Amino acid sequence: MERVSRGSATATEIAAGLTVTRQAVAKHLAVLEEAGLVSARRAGRERRFSPTPAPLGEAISWMASVGGEWDERLAALERYVQRGG
């Protein structure tokens, strides 16, 4: 997602510099596209992928909510351990 968030990119461009194959990147992009997190458009023989802002905003909100819950749980665990629990 980080590489796609910089602007549109092909699977080959995204795979450049990573330790995974272009085919692995293409599979991940297909999952992200199916989830509605990225969209693809044809540019000649290539498919360029771009982030889809609305679902990403929803995902970020959900992650922030879940993250807050875990922060509370971890703080409670830390207090328990410090008391010699």
GROMACS elastic network, one bead per residue, 0.5 to 0.9 nm:
[ bonds ]
;  ai    aj funct       b0    kb
    1     4     6  0.50879   500
    1     5     6  0.58966   500
    1     6     6  0.88523   500
    1    29     6  0.88251   500
    1    32     6  0.86427   500
    1    37     6  0.87242   500
    1    38     6  0.84587   500
    1    51     6  0.76245   500
    2     5     6  0.51476   500
    2     6     6  0.68780   500
    3     6     6  0.56103   500
    3     7     6  0.76019   500
    3     8     6  0.86223   500
    3     9     6  0.77215   500
    3    13     6  0.88914   500
    3    14     6  0.62261   500
    4     7     6  0.56282   500
    4     8     6  0.59359   500
    4     9     6  0.61188   500
    4    10     6  0.87242   500
    4    14     6  0.74770   500
    4    38     6  0.80991   500
    4    49     6  0.66021   500
    4    50     6  0.56651   500
    4    51     6  0.61662   500
    5     8     6  0.76038   500
    5    50     6  0.68605   500
    5    51     6  0.57892   500
    6     9     6  0.84407   500
    6    50     6  0.85036   500
    6    51     6  0.88006   500
    7    49     6  0.81269   500
    7    50     6  0.60423   500
    7    51     6  0.76838   500
    8    40     6  0.86546   500
    8    48     6  0.56030   500
    8    49     6  0.50655   500
    8    51     6  0.77434   500
    9    12     6  0.80719   500
    9    13     6  0.59685   500
    9    14     6  0.64688   500
    9    47     6  0.80999   500
    9    49     6  0.53041   500
    9    50     6  0.68803   500
   10    13     6  0.51320   500
   10    14     6  0.62342   500
   10    15     6  0.85725   500
   10    26     6  0.87765   500
   10    46     6  0.68156   500
   10    47     6  0.58986   500
   10    49     6  0.60773   500
   11    14     6  0.50938   500
   11    15     6  0.60357   500
   11    16     6  0.86441   500
   11    22     6  0.59067   500
   11    23     6  0.79025   500
   11    24     6  0.89575   500
   11    25     6  0.59104   500
   11    26     6  0.55575   500
   11    29     6  0.76875   500
   11    46     6  0.87318   500
   11    47     6  0.77826   500
   11    48     6  0.76659   500
   11    49     6  0.78636   500
   12    15     6  0.51111   500
   12    16     6  0.62465   500
   12    21     6  0.86276   500
   12    22     6  0.55125   500
   12    23     6  0.86850   500
   12    25     6  0.80457   500
   12    26     6  0.84281   500
   13    16     6  0.53022   500
   13    17     6  0.86862   500
   13    22     6  0.85891   500
   14    17     6  0.78853   500
   14    18     6  0.77255   500
   14    22     6  0.78746   500
   14    25     6  0.72697   500
   15    18     6  0.52955   500
   15    19     6  0.77226   500
   15    20     6  0.65905   500
   15    21     6  0.63336   500
   15    22     6  0.52762   500
   15    23     6  0.87262   500
   15    24     6  0.84780   500
   15    25     6  0.62260   500
   15    26     6  0.88474   500
   16    19     6  0.84416   500
   16    20     6  0.88224   500
   16    21     6  0.87191   500
   16    22     6  0.81124   500
   17    20     6  0.87129   500
   18    21     6  0.78021   500
   20    23     6  0.81806   500
   20    24     6  0.62496   500
   20    25     6  0.70729   500
   21    24     6  0.51823   500
   21    25     6  0.64423   500
   21    26     6  0.86473   500
   22    25     6  0.50246   500
   22    26     6  0.60717   500
   22    27     6  0.86552   500
   23    27     6  0.62703   500
   23    28     6  0.87361   500
   24    27     6  0.51332   500
   24    28     6  0.63553   500
   24    29     6  0.86442   500
   25    28     6  0.51053   500
   25    29     6  0.61032   500
   25    30     6  0.85945   500
   26    29     6  0.50124   500
   26    30     6  0.61661   500
   26    31     6  0.87709   500
   27    30     6  0.50772   500
   27    31     6  0.64722   500
   27    32     6  0.87847   500
   28    31     6  0.51510   500
   28    32     6  0.62663   500
   28    33     6  0.85567   500
   29    33     6  0.59360   500
   29    34     6  0.84577   500
   29    38     6  0.75084   500
   29    49     6  0.78778   500
   30    34     6  0.60775   500
   30    35     6  0.85554   500
   30    38     6  0.87668   500
   31    34     6  0.50882   500
   31    35     6  0.62038   500
   31    36     6  0.86515   500
   31    37     6  0.88166   500
   32    35     6  0.50342   500
   32    36     6  0.62503   500
   32    37     6  0.52468   500
   32    38     6  0.57583   500
   32    39     6  0.83842   500
   33    37     6  0.57487   500
   33    39     6  0.56815   500
   33    40     6  0.74388   500
   33    49     6  0.86104   500
   33    52     6  0.89886   500
   34    37     6  0.76651   500
   34    38     6  0.81911   500
   34    39     6  0.88596   500
   35    38     6  0.78399   500
   35    55     6  0.86016   500
   36    39     6  0.69749   500
   36    51     6  0.88356   500
   36    52     6  0.68414   500
   36    55     6  0.65966   500
   36    56     6  0.85901   500
   37    50     6  0.86860   500
   37    51     6  0.60302   500
   37    52     6  0.51782   500
   37    53     6  0.75354   500
   37    54     6  0.83078   500
   37    55     6  0.58737   500
   37    56     6  0.60185   500
   37    59     6  0.89127   500
   38    49     6  0.63126   500
   38    50     6  0.54098   500
   38    53     6  0.83858   500
   38    55     6  0.89317   500
   38    56     6  0.87963   500
   39    48     6  0.82011   500
   39    49     6  0.55726   500
   39    50     6  0.54622   500
   39    51     6  0.63167   500
   39    52     6  0.61972   500
   40    47     6  0.59240   500
   40    48     6  0.53964   500
   40    50     6  0.64646   500
   40    51     6  0.89366   500
   41    46     6  0.83551   500
   41    47     6  0.54612   500
   41    48     6  0.54248   500
   41    49     6  0.67140   500
   41    50     6  0.84743   500
   42    45     6  0.69595   500
   42    46     6  0.58508   500
   42    48     6  0.63439   500
   43    46     6  0.52334   500
   43    47     6  0.59213   500
   43    48     6  0.66899   500
   44    47     6  0.78918   500
   51    56     6  0.77948   500
   52    55     6  0.63981   500
   52    56     6  0.65033   500
   53    56     6  0.51265   500
   53    57     6  0.61721   500
   53    58     6  0.88486   500
   54    57     6  0.52388   500
   54    58     6  0.65818   500
   54    59     6  0.88242   500
   55    58     6  0.50459   500
   55    59     6  0.61618   500
   55    60     6  0.85989   500
   56    60     6  0.60557   500
   56    61     6  0.85413   500
   57    60     6  0.50934   500
   57    61     6  0.61925   500
   57    62     6  0.86240   500
   58    61     6  0.51369   500
   58    62     6  0.62108   500
   58    63     6  0.86381   500
   59    62     6  0.51017   500
   59    63     6  0.61108   500
   59    64     6  0.85652   500
   60    63     6  0.50872   500
   60    64     6  0.60929   500
   60    65     6  0.85824   500
   61    64     6  0.51477   500
   61    65     6  0.62360   500
   61    66     6  0.87008   500
   62    65     6  0.51036   500
   62    66     6  0.61925   500
   62    67     6  0.83933   500
   63    66     6  0.50987   500
   63    67     6  0.57813   500
   63    68     6  0.84261   500
   64    68     6  0.60847   500
   64    69     6  0.86789   500
   65    68     6  0.51974   500
   65    69     6  0.64683   500
   65    70     6  0.88459   500
   66    69     6  0.50992   500
   66    70     6  0.63175   500
   66    71     6  0.86420   500
   67    70     6  0.51070   500
   67    71     6  0.61225   500
   67    72     6  0.87385   500
   68    72     6  0.63998   500
   68    73     6  0.87626   500
   69    72     6  0.52443   500
   69    73     6  0.63723   500
   69    74     6  0.87216   500
   70    74     6  0.59606   500
   70    75     6  0.83750   500
   71    74     6  0.52149   500
   71    75     6  0.60778   500
   71    76     6  0.86185   500
   72    75     6  0.51513   500
   72    76     6  0.62506   500
   72    77     6  0.86834   500
   73    76     6  0.51205   500
   73    77     6  0.62162   500
   73    78     6  0.86206   500
   74    78     6  0.60623   500
   74    79     6  0.86185   500
   75    78     6  0.50128   500
   75    79     6  0.62601   500
   75    80     6  0.86226   500
   76    79     6  0.51456   500
   76    80     6  0.62087   500
   76    81     6  0.87111   500
   77    81     6  0.61760   500
   77    82     6  0.85657   500
   78    81     6  0.51618   500
   78    82     6  0.61064   500
   78    83     6  0.86459   500
   79    82     6  0.51170   500
   79    83     6  0.62549   500
   79    84     6  0.88368   500
   79    85     6  0.86083   500
   80    83     6  0.52699   500
   80    84     6  0.66657   500
   80    85     6  0.51669   500
   81    84     6  0.51516   500
   81    85     6  0.50637   500
   82    85     6  0.71759   500
